[in-house]
Amino acid sequence: MSEKRTVPYKIEPIHSWNEFVRKVGSPPYNSWAFRGHANGNWPLLSALGRYLDTYIEEEYWERQEARILRIFQRKAHLYLTNPPPGEDRFQWLALMQHHGGPTRLLDFTWSPYVAAFFALERAEKEAAVWALNPARLENVTERLNQFLEAEESGLIGIGEPFVMNKRLIAQSGTFIVTRQVGTPIESLVGNYEDPKDTLVKFELVRSLVRNDSMRALFTMNITQATLFPDLDGLARSLGYELEFNYGYDPRKRAV
């Protein structure tokens, strides 16, 4: 699963759940932010970045991003009791992200176990948990506008809006945001003084890790129902319930 080309970040192969717990629970990673990918080949790129890169001419990126935010702000009041203040860009983007809109925010979590859940629950190939060192990044909490507009600021920011929604709280969530919206984070870290102390990719060998990991996460009450505290989350949680029974083990054995 390791990249054949040279990469600027650090790669940590993981062959068991115990190995993962040991590594993420110890310095330096116990204070980092994490994101799980069910496919280890997926880039660290926001939904907005993927959409712009695929469909939109680059000269129009900034204008089109501003356009969809403006549309959302003008119409969201039809569905909201208390819309965010118009000038609070971070809260508006978080609200868009929450409801599936393409934004430059990339969901991360302060919990490596939540990230492992997202990586492994529906994994069909080798999965990955990415980790970013917040000490190397710009703090954008309550200052997202300044970060995006200041040319001298860093390339990658981390933070949360002042007002947090239920899912962000349930997932111990935070956001990663970049000034270069169409460039994956793993490419941006090459510009940092110490890339390997900025970004780490934990490569999870699915056949060796998933069964023990999912059982451990289930007993830790990390499920779709708890991470998405609504009817959607309850329905999504039924997928893993297919794999669990107190009377017997219905899972296929790993080959």
C-alpha positions in Angstrom: 0.0 0.0 0.0 3.0 2.4 0.5 3.5 4.8 -2.3 6.2 3.8 -4.8 7.2 7.4 -5.4 9.0 9.6 -2.8 6.6 11.5 -0.6 7.4 14.4 1.8 5.2 13.1 4.6 5.8 10.1 7.0 4.2 6.7 6.4 3.4 4.3 9.3 2.2 0.8 8.3 -0.3 -0.6 10.7 -0.8 -4.4 11.0 -3.0 -4.7 14.1 -5.5 -2.7 16.2 -3.1 -2.9 19.2 -0.3 -1.4 17.1 -2.6 1.5 16.0 -3.7 2.2 19.6 -0.1 2.1 20.8 1.1 4.6 18.2 -1.7 7.1 18.3 -1.9 7.1 22.1 1.8 8.0 22.5 3.8 11.2 21.8 3.9 12.9 19.4 0.6 11.7 17.9 -1.6 11.9 21.0 -2.2 15.6 20.4 -2.6 15.5 16.6 -5.8 15.8 14.4 -6.9 12.8 12.4 -9.0 11.8 9.3 -10.0 8.3 8.1 -10.2 7.3 4.5 -11.8 4.0 3.5 -9.5 4.0 0.4 -5.9 4.7 1.2 -5.4 6.2 -2.3 -7.9 9.0 -1.8 -6.1 12.5 -1.6 -6.6 14.9 1.3 -8.7 17.3 -0.8 -11.9 19.1 0.2 -15.2 18.5 -1.7 -14.9 22.0 -3.1 -11.3 21.4 -4.3 -12.4 18.1 -6.0 -15.3 19.8 -7.7 -13.4 22.9 -8.9 -10.5 20.8 -10.1 -12.8 18.5 -12.1 -15.4 20.9 -13.6 -14.4 24.5 -13.3 -11.8 26.6 -15.1 -9.3 27.8 -12.5 -9.6 31.5 -13.4 -13.2 31.3 -12.1 -12.6 29.4 -8.9 -12.7 32.3 -6.5 -15.8 33.9 -8.0 -17.7 30.6 -8.2 -16.9 29.8 -4.5 -18.2 33.2 -3.5 -21.3 32.6 -5.6 -22.4 29.4 -3.9 -21.8 30.8 -0.5 -23.9 33.9 -1.3 -26.7 31.6 -2.7 -26.7 29.5 0.5 -26.8 32.6 2.7 -29.7 34.1 0.8 -31.9 31.0 0.9 -30.9 29.0 4.0 -33.2 31.2 6.2 -36.1 29.4 4.7 -35.0 26.3 6.7 -33.3 27.8 9.8 -34.7 29.3 12.9 -31.5 31.2 13.8 -29.3 31.7 10.8 -25.6 32.5 11.5 -24.5 36.2 11.4 -23.9 37.2 7.8 -20.2 38.1 8.4 -19.4 34.8 10.2 -18.0 33.0 7.2 -16.6 30.1 9.2 -20.0 29.3 10.7 -21.7 29.5 7.3 -19.2 27.2 5.7 -19.5 24.7 8.6 -23.3 24.8 8.1 -22.9 24.1 4.4 -20.5 21.3 5.1 -22.9 19.8 7.6 -25.6 19.6 5.0 -23.5 18.3 2.2 -22.5 21.5 0.3 -19.0 21.7 -1.3 -16.8 23.8 0.8 -13.1 24.3 1.3 -13.3 22.7 4.8 -12.0 19.2 5.3 -13.4 17.3 8.2 -10.9 16.1 10.8 -11.3 14.8 14.4 -9.2 15.1 17.6 -10.0 11.4 18.1 -7.9 8.8 16.3 -10.5 6.2 17.1 -13.3 8.2 15.3 -10.9 8.5 12.4 -10.3 4.8 12.4 -14.0 4.1 12.4 -14.5 6.2 9.3 -11.5 4.5 7.7 -12.5 0.9 8.4 -16.3 0.7 8.7 -16.9 0.5 4.9 -13.4 -0.3 3.8 -13.1 -2.7 0.8 -9.5 -1.9 0.1 -6.5 -0.9 2.2 -7.5 2.1 4.4 -5.7 5.0 5.9 -5.8 7.3 8.8 -4.1 10.7 8.2 -2.7 12.7 11.0 -1.8 16.4 11.1 0.3 18.2 13.7 -1.7 21.3 14.8 1.5 22.9 16.2 2.7 23.3 12.6 -0.5 24.8 11.3 -2.3 28.2 11.5 -5.0 28.5 14.1 -8.1 29.7 12.2 -10.6 29.6 15.0 -12.5 32.9 14.9 -10.1 34.2 12.3 -10.8 32.3 9.1 -11.2 35.4 7.0 -7.9 36.8 8.1 -6.2 33.5 7.2 -7.6 33.3 3.7 -6.9 36.9 2.9 -3.4 37.3 4.4 -0.7 36.4 1.8 1.9 36.0 4.5 -0.1 33.3 6.4 0.7 29.6 6.3 -0.8 27.3 3.7 -2.8 25.1 6.0 -5.1 26.1 8.9 -6.9 24.2 11.6 -9.8 25.3 13.8 -13.6 25.3 14.5 -16.3 27.9 14.2 -17.3 29.5 17.5 -20.8 27.9 17.4 -20.5 24.2 16.9 -23.2 21.8 15.6 -24.2 18.4 17.1 -22.2 16.3 14.7 -19.0 18.4 15.2 -19.4 17.9 18.9 -20.2 14.2 18.7 -17.3 13.5 16.4 -14.8 15.6 18.4 -14.5 17.4 15.1 -12.3 20.1 13.8 -11.7 21.5 10.3 -8.6 21.7 8.1 -8.7 24.5 5.5 -6.1 25.5 2.9 -5.5 28.7 1.0 -4.7 26.7 -2.2 -8.1 25.0 -2.5 -7.3 22.8 -5.4 -4.0 21.4 -4.0 -4.1 18.2 -1.8 -2.7 18.7 1.7 -0.1 16.0 1.1 1.3 18.1 -1.7 1.3 21.3 0.4 3.3 19.9 3.3 6.4 19.7 1.1 6.6 23.4 1.6 6.9 23.1 5.3 10.3 23.0 7.2 9.7 19.5 8.6 7.0 17.7 6.5 7.4 14.4 8.4 6.5 16.2 11.6 3.5 17.9 9.9 1.7 15.0 8.2 1.7 11.3 8.8 -0.2 8.6 7.0 -1.1 5.4 9.0 -1.7 2.7 6.4 -4.1 0.1 7.7 -3.8 -3.4 6.3 -7.6 -4.1 6.1 -7.4 -7.9 6.3 -5.3 -7.8 9.5 -6.9 -4.8 11.2 -10.6 -4.4 10.5 -12.3 -7.1 12.5 -10.6 -6.4 15.8 -10.8 -2.7 15.2 -14.5 -2.6 14.5 -15.3 -4.8 17.5 -13.2 -2.6 19.8 -14.8 0.6 18.4 -18.3 -0.9 18.8 -17.6 -1.6 22.5 -16.3 2.0 22.8 -19.7 3.2 21.5 -18.2 4.7 18.4 -20.9 4.0 15.8 -22.8 5.8 13.1 -25.6 6.3 15.6 -23.4 8.2 18.1 -21.3 10.1 15.5 -24.4 11.3 13.7 -26.9 11.8 16.5 -30.1 11.8 14.4 -32.3 9.3 12.5 -29.8 9.2 9.6 -27.1 8.1 12.0 -29.3 5.4 13.5 -30.1 4.0 10.1 -26.4 4.0 9.0 -25.4 2.2 12.1 -27.4 -0.8 11.1 -24.7 -1.8 8.6 -22.3 -2.9 11.4 -25.1 -4.4 13.4 -25.2 -7.0 10.6 -21.7 -8.0 11.7 -22.5 -8.2 15.5 -24.5 -10.6 17.6 -24.2 -11.5 21.3 -25.1 -15.1 20.6 -22.7 -15.9 17.8 -20.2 -14.4 15.4 -21.7 -13.9 11.9 -18.6 -12.4 10.3 -16.7 -14.1 7.5 -13.2 -15.1 8.5 -10.4 -13.0 7.0 -8.5 -14.9 4.3 
